[in-house]
Amino acid sequence: MLYALKIAGRYLTASKAQTTLLVVGVAVGVFIFIFMSALIGGLAEFILSRTVGDIAHITIEAEIDDPAVLISVQGHVLSVIERGSTRTATLSDAATWLPLIEAVPGVRAVSPQITGAGFLTRGAQVAQVSVTGVEPGRESAILDLEGYMIEGTVRLGSGLIVLGVDLADDLALSLGQTLRLQSSNGVTATLTLNGIFDTGNGGMDGARAFVSLATARTLFAMPQGVTQIEIKLDDLNAADTIALRISALTGLEAVPWTDGAERMMEALNAQAQTGYFLKTFALITIVIGVASALLLSTYRRRPEIGIMRAMGASRGFVVFVFVTQGAMIGLMGGLTGAALGYLALLPFPSRDAFQAGTLPLDITQGSYGLAIFLTVIGAILASVLPARSAARVDPVTAIGQ
């Protein structure tokens, strides 16, 4: 075996220019493979962070009880009775479940909330808003409000409100001004604008108001409980599994973000499939290049192969020499391409620092080990045909040439 390795190495060094070109060709293919892996993976992370990064990964919502139904003896519905004009579903035992949910592995943050609709009034101007009441200290647990603040602070306390920039502009509001917020229940509170945020999402910036949980309790007449619990995870891809675990633990219906996101998942899968095709073409290019070069080497070395066969070398030995030669080319090209790919990706920002308008290349998703492994396997497979061709050389005919 050592003798076969020595011969394979000698064949590679005998024509340094050809070997260099071959290794460079393999390295380019590996570089493309790594670059595409980093681009496809980084783009998926960027899309998910933009669409899912600022929403709850798992949501637990209170369910509205069905109204009472009176049924006659014959089984016909006589009437439906529902008291009150507005019914708000609540999670009355939310305080009991919070510690259990927070203790589930993979859960990063939990935010109990009271949500509802209301009208924001300043003078003669009125705007319909979606009101979210959150606990002070958890303002940025789900949506990174603190990171989106452009004026004031995110702190929510008694009598304070935080609005989106579009909504503040529509009502000509500035920090420190007072305004009235009337809930759908008809309860009105006078609040002071304490902060303005800009998420870049027009729907949120133009119609979302954040208040403290205590203020929301007053507005929506909820002395206890919450309307929903939002949960943030360390890995958003684990939402389905962790949602099932939370449901089993609490008995509440935990809905992962993937429910209703079928179109986005299909788009991401299509993008991943495109990446697989491109990387496959890169590997095919490597295989063709290695195979063609080794076939040429086999033709040029027919006299040497004939001498080896005449001296007693078996066909298996000849096959091993050329397969080893292909593996060495694949390994050298794979390592070179992986190193070049890593160095080329170093200047790009990490996935946590992706910015709009930049190329979202994720250096951690370069698939370096996989690229090297597949390249070596591809080079070995590419060398099988030339190796078998070399093993079939007739010693007498080859030496006579």
Order of alpha helices (4+ residues) and beta strands (2+ residues): alpha-alpha-beta-beta-beta-alpha-beta-beta-alpha-beta-beta-alpha-beta-beta-alpha-beta-alpha-beta-alpha-beta-alpha-alpha-alpha-alpha-alpha
